[in-house]
Amino acid sequence: NVITNCPVVAHFYLSPSEDEKGGGSQEIGLTSTIGRELGFCAHHAIHHMAMVKIIALNFAGLSVDELPPDFGKAPSTIIYDRGNTSN
């Protein structure tokens, strides 16, 4: 897809602290693509769903049967688990 291959520069602060010269934190730009950034967002959302699952099971009174079986699991973990079902 044309839009997912569109180059972008993603800007980040990698540290909240001042640099050694007493200046403020430096924002850096990393080259990327729209597709890569969307992929990161989707994968990072799974991490948040894992936290939601913990909260739902431990504090909201939901049971594990009330959530989809792979809720909050990364696709790579699901694929790995399927290949190791005999363990």
N, C-alpha and C positions, 0 to 999 in steps of 0.2 A: 504494500500500500504506500502511496506517495507521501501521505501525511506522517506516517510512522517513521519514515526515513528522513524526515526533515531535521537538519542539525539545529541544536540549541546549545546554549551555555547555561548550565545550572550553577547558581551561586550559593556558596555555603560558608558559614563560619565554623571552623573546626575546633576553635577554642574560645571560651568566653574571656580569657585572661588577656592582659596587655602584653605586647611584645617586649623584647629585652631592651628596647630603646625608650620604653615608657609610653609608646603610642597605643592606640586602641587596637582591638582585635582586627585582624585582617580577613576580609572576605575574599575567598578564592573562587575562580570560575573554572568549572570542569566541562569539557566538551562532551556532548551526549546527543541523543536523538529523542524525538517525541515518543517513539515506540519504547525505547529503553526506560524513559522516565515513567510512562504509563505502566510498564511491566513492574517497575520498582514499587509504584503505588499499590498495585494489585497484590503483590507479594507482601508488602508491609501491612496491608489491611488484614491479611490472614493472621499476622502476629497480634494485631489488636483483637481479632475474633477469639484467639486463644485466651487472651486476658478476660474478655467478656464471658467466655465459657467458665473460667475459674470463678468469676464473681457470681454468675448465674447458679452454678452448682453449690457454692459454699455460702452464699449470702442471700440469694433471691428465692431459694427454696425449690428450684427446678431439679428434676432428676435427669440423669444422663439419657433416659429414654425420650425425653421431651426435646432433645436437640438432634440434628442430623448426626449420623455416626462419625463423620469425618470433620465436623465443625471445628474450625481453628487449627486444622492440620495442614501443613504445607503439602502440595502435590507430590514433591519428592519423597516425603515421609510416607504418604499413602502408597505410592508405588513400591517403596522399600518394604513396607509391612506386607503388602500382597505377595511379594516374592519370598517372604520368610514366615509364611503362615504355619509352618511345621514346628516353629520354635515355641 
